Amino acid sequence: MADRRLQVFHTVAKLLSFTKAAETLHMTQPAVTFQVRQLEEHFNTRLFDRTHNRISLTEAGRQVYHYADRIFAQYAEMEDAVRKVTGEISGALVIGASTTIAEYMLPALLGDFKSKYADVTINLRVSNTEGIVQMVENNDIDLGVVEAPVSNKNLVVETCRKDQLVVIVQPDHPLAKKEAVVVADLLEYPFICREEGSGTREVITEYMEHADLPRHELKVCMELGSPEAIKGAVEAGMGISITSRATITKELKLGTLVAVPLDPALERPFSFVHQKQKFRHRAMDELLEFARNYCAEHQ
């Protein structure tokens, strides 16, 4: 049986979409369909049920998917074992990161890592914290880096550094001259927040609950999907917000925004998240150790 047919089938089965599998594998959809049909002909049975533009695995398909998982895991272990013998560190890793981390922390970290390990290919997927945790749970990515606590006890969660969140306002805003802002101060002004599922939003919600102030008391005037969009809206005078201090270095130097600390201070963890599995690529272990050292040096 050709490995390619099994790989294509495995990707379709994981995504339950011929279209998404074609995009992931950089193939045309007809080519993906052809490979799956060849595998079905090999077994002389259908592996997918196709109804109303949706697909699902047949019982035979579930069996093939189960064994394909084991086969590809064995392949990965074999390749890793050979690389340990030869001293080679190479391979492909898929990293997922929440928006703030992907934009402001990972570029420098991954750039330094690639300069040391040129033979390791890294693919980066960006989503909010909720989306990244789901990708780790589904084994779609090797490692997630998120900006909010993770509740799933079946995952390994390791804090890599602390991040301080601050209130950001225009330079002529009434809060700009305060030494610190308490939660009650936030209720007086239009507030710009991140979307549902964002780690930043989750941390702010918990912070307000600890202060006995429900988040719905904020005068939310806008929900935006990235730190850059939020900074632009605050600079335009559309409201105030809370964001990571790491995201506003440029704006503070230019004087377009003012950062005011919260009282009590608001911090959150940046954390690595991955599956509890016995086998990991050597490249993954090297990346984790490199990232730990990087975070320790850039606190």
NORTADA-V297883 format. One record per residue. N is the residue number from 0. RES is the residue in one letter. SS is DSSP state (H for helix, E for strand, - for the rest). PSI is psi as a letter, one per 40 degrees, with the letter a starting at -180 (999 if undefined). OMEGA is omega in radians with two decimals (none if undefined). Layout:
<<N RES SS PSI OMEGA> <N RES SS PSI OMEGA>>
This chain:
<<0 M - h -3.11> <1 A - h 3.11> <2 D H d -3.08> <3 R H d 3.14> <4 R H d -3.13> <5 L H d 3.12> <6 Q H d 3.13> <7 V H d 3.10> <8 F H d -3.10> <9 H H d 3.14> <10 T H d 3.10> <11 V H d -3.11> <12 A H d -3.13> <13 K H d -3.09> <14 L H e -3.05> <15 L - f -3.14> <16 S - h 3.06> <17 F H d -3.12> <18 T H d 3.14> <19 K H d 3.11> <20 A H d 3.12> <21 A H d 3.11> <22 E H d -3.11> <23 T H d -3.08> <24 L H e -3.11> <25 H - f 3.10> <26 M - i 2.99> <27 T - i -3.14> <28 Q H d 3.08> <29 P H d 3.13> <30 A H d 3.10> <31 V H d 3.13> <32 T H d -3.14> <33 F H d -3.13> <34 Q H d 3.14> <35 V H d 3.13> <36 R H d 3.10> <37 Q H d 3.11> <38 L H d 3.09> <39 E H d 3.09> <40 E H d 3.11> <41 H H d -3.13> <42 F H e -3.12> <43 N - f 3.10> <44 T - i 3.08> <45 R - h 3.09> <46 L - e 3.12> <47 F E i 2.89> <48 D E h -3.11> <49 R E h 3.14> <50 T E h 3.04> <51 H - f 3.09> <52 N - e 3.08> <53 R E i 3.12> <54 I E i 3.05> <55 S E i -3.12> <56 L E h 2.96> <57 T - i 3.09> <58 E H d 3.08> <59 A H d 3.12> <60 G H d 3.12> <61 R H d 3.11> <62 Q H d 3.13> <63 V H d 3.14> <64 Y H d 3.14> <65 H H d -3.12> <66 Y H d 3.09> <67 A H d 3.07> <68 D H d -3.11> <69 R H d -3.14> <70 I H d -3.11> <71 F H d 3.05> <72 A H d 3.10> <73 Q H d 3.07> <74 Y H d -3.11> <75 A H d 3.12> <76 E H d 3.13> <77 M H d -3.13> <78 E H d -3.13> <79 D H d 3.13> <80 A H d 3.13> <81 V H d -3.14> <82 R H d 3.10> <83 K H d 3.12> <84 V H d -3.07> <85 T H e -3.11> <86 G - e -3.11> <87 E - h 3.03> <88 I - h -3.10> <89 S - a 3.14> <90 G E a -3.12> <91 A E h 3.09> <92 L E i 3.05> <93 V E h -3.11> <94 I E h 3.05> <95 G E h -3.13> <96 A E i 3.04> <97 S E i -2.89> <98 T H d -3.09> <99 T H d -3.11> <100 I H d -3.12> <101 A H d -3.07> <102 E H d -2.96> <103 Y H e -3.11> <104 M - d -2.99> <105 L H d -3.09> <106 P H d -3.13> <107 A H d -3.13> <108 L H d -3.11> <109 L H d 3.09> <110 G H d 3.11> <111 D H d -3.14> <112 F H d -3.13> <113 K H d 3.12> <114 S H d 3.12> <115 K H d -3.09> <116 Y - g -3.03> <117 A - d -3.07> <118 D - e 3.08> <119 V E h 3.10> <120 T E h -3.12> <121 I E h 3.02> <122 N E h -3.08> <123 L E h 3.04> <124 R E h -3.07> <125 V E h 3.08> <126 S E a 3.00> <127 N - i -3.05> <128 T H d -3.13> <129 E H d -3.13> <130 G H d -3.13> <131 I H d 3.12> <132 V H d 3.12> <133 Q H d 3.10> <134 M H d 3.10> <135 V H d 3.13> <136 E H d -3.12> <137 N - e -3.12> <138 N - f 3.10> <139 D - d 3.12> <140 I - i -3.13> <141 D - d -3.05> <142 L E h 3.04> <143 G E i 3.04> <144 V E h -2.97> <145 V E i -3.00> <146 E - f 3.10> <147 A - i 3.10> <148 P - i 3.14> <149 V - h -3.03> <150 S - e -3.09> <151 N - h -3.08> <152 K - e 3.14> <153 N - e 3.12> <154 L E i 3.04> <155 V E h -3.13> <156 V E h -3.08> <157 E E h 3.13> <158 T E h -3.14> <159 C E d 3.09> <160 R E i 3.08> <161 K E i -3.14> <162 D E h 3.12> <163 Q E h 3.07> <164 L E h -3.09> <165 V E i 3.04> <166 V E h 3.08> <167 I E h -3.10> <168 V E i 3.00> <169 Q - i -3.12> <170 P - d -3.12> <171 D - e 3.14> <172 H - i 3.13> <173 P H d -3.12> <174 L H e -3.03> <175 A H d -3.09> <176 K H e -3.14> <177 K - i 3.10> <178 E - d 3.11> <179 A E i -3.11> <180 V E h 3.03> <181 V - i -3.04> <182 V H d -3.10> <183 A H d 3.13> <184 D H d -3.07> <185 L H d -3.04> <186 L - e -3.05> <187 E - e -3.00> <188 Y - i 3.05> <189 P E h -3.05> <190 F E h 3.12> <191 I E h -3.06> <192 C E i 3.09> <193 R E i -3.08> <194 E - i 3.04> <195 E - h -3.12> <196 G - e 3.13> <197 S - h 3.08> <198 G H d 3.12> <199 T H d -3.13> <200 R H d -3.13> <201 E H d -3.13> <202 V H d 3.12> <203 I H d 3.12> <204 T H d 3.13> <205 E H d 3.13> <206 Y H d -3.14> <207 M H d 3.12> <208 E H d 3.08> <209 H H d 3.11> <210 A - e 3.14> <211 D - f 3.07> <212 L - h 3.12> <213 P - i -3.11> <214 R H d -3.09> <215 H H e 3.09> <216 E H e 3.03> <217 L - i 3.09> <218 K E g -3.08> <219 V E h -3.13> <220 C E e -3.05> <221 M E i 3.00> <222 E E h -3.07> <223 L E i -2.97> <224 G - e 3.14> <225 S - i 3.08> <226 P H d -3.12> <227 E H d 3.12> <228 A H d 3.14> <229 I H d 3.13> <230 K H d 3.13> <231 G H d -3.14> <232 A H d 3.11> <233 V H d 3.11> <234 E H d -3.14> <235 A - e 3.08> <236 G - f -3.09> <237 M - e 3.11> <238 G - a 3.07> <239 I E i 3.11> <240 S E i 3.02> <241 I E h -3.12> <242 T E i 3.12> <243 S E h 3.08> <244 R H d -3.12> <245 A H d -3.07> <246 T H e -2.97> <247 I - e -3.11> <248 T H d -3.10> <249 K H d -3.09> <250 E H d 3.11> <251 L H d 3.11> <252 K H d -3.13> <253 L H e -3.13> <254 G - e -3.13> <255 T - e 3.08> <256 L - i 3.04> <257 V E h 3.10> <258 A E h 3.13> <259 V E h 3.14> <260 P E i 3.03> <261 L E i 3.08> <262 D - h 0.05> <263 P - i -3.09> <264 A - i 3.14> <265 L E h 3.09> <266 E E i 3.09> <267 R E i 3.11> <268 P E i 2.81> <269 F E h -2.99> <270 S E i 2.94> <271 F E h 3.13> <272 V E h 3.07> <273 H E i -3.10> <274 Q E i 2.97> <275 K - g -3.11> <276 Q - i -3.08> <277 K - d -3.08> <278 F - h 3.01> <279 R - i 3.04> <280 H - i 3.08> <281 R H d 3.11> <282 A H d 3.11> <283 M H d 3.11> <284 D H d 3.13> <285 E H d 3.13> <286 L H d 3.13> <287 L H d -3.13> <288 E H d 3.11> <289 F H d -3.12> <290 A H d 3.09> <291 R H d -3.13> <292 N H d 3.14> <293 Y H d -3.11> <294 C H d 3.12> <295 A H d -3.13> <296 E H e -3.06> <297 H - f 3.11> <298 Q - 999 none>>
